[in-house]
Amino acid sequence: MASNVWRSMLSHVVGAAKRPTVCFRRGLQTVTLIPGDGIGPEISVAVMKIFEAAKVPIQWEERNVTAIQGPGGRWMIPPDCKESMDRTLIGLKGR
């Protein structure tokens, strides 16, 4: 009985190691990049270089989230940033 459990666990681990991650199976992944303020832009540039060096298949969509005044005087994030996040479902924000 214990050998069956061990065999099952080993098979699961070996099988998982052979499978590529979801991101790489789908090819190029689009990610919304929000550099932010302060040191955020510098950090964002460094992160992009790290991903490039690691050959991660990412296409960056850089967006600004500085609040704008919308209808009725309400403050909101720019619509293009929200649209990008809704479409890509993945975002990376600097500090």
WONOR-V431272 format. One record per residue. N is the residue number from 1. RES is the residue in one letter. PHI is phi as a letter, one per 40 degrees, with the letter a starting at -180 (NA if undefined). Layout:
# WONOR-V431272
N & RES & PHI
N & RES & PHI
This chain:
# WONOR-V431272
1 & M & NA
2 & A & c
3 & S & c
4 & N & c
5 & V & c
6 & W & c
7 & R & c
8 & S & c
9 & M & c
10 & L & c
11 & S & c
12 & H & c
13 & V & c
14 & V & c
15 & G & c
16 & A & c
17 & A & c
18 & K & c
19 & R & c
20 & P & c
21 & T & c
22 & V & d
23 & C & d
24 & F & c
25 & R & c
26 & R & c
27 & G & g
28 & L & c
29 & Q & b
30 & T & c
31 & V & b
32 & T & c
33 & L & b
34 & I & b
35 & P & c
36 & G & g
37 & D & b
38 & G & g
39 & I & c
40 & G & d
41 & P & c
42 & E & c
43 & I & c
44 & S & c
45 & V & c
46 & A & c
47 & V & c
48 & M & c
49 & K & c
50 & I & c
51 & F & c
52 & E & c
53 & A & c
54 & A & c
55 & K & f
56 & V & c
57 & P & c
58 & I & b
59 & Q & b
60 & W & c
61 & E & b
62 & E & c
63 & R & b
64 & N & b
65 & V & b
66 & T & d
67 & A & c
68 & I & b
69 & Q & c
70 & G & c
71 & P & d
72 & G & g
73 & G & g
74 & R & c
75 & W & c
76 & M & a
77 & I & c
78 & P & d
79 & P & d
80 & D & c
81 & C & c
82 & K & c
83 & E & c
84 & S & c
85 & M & c
86 & D & c
87 & R & c
88 & T & c
89 & L & g
90 & I & b
91 & G & b
92 & L & b
93 & K & b
94 & G & c
95 & R & c
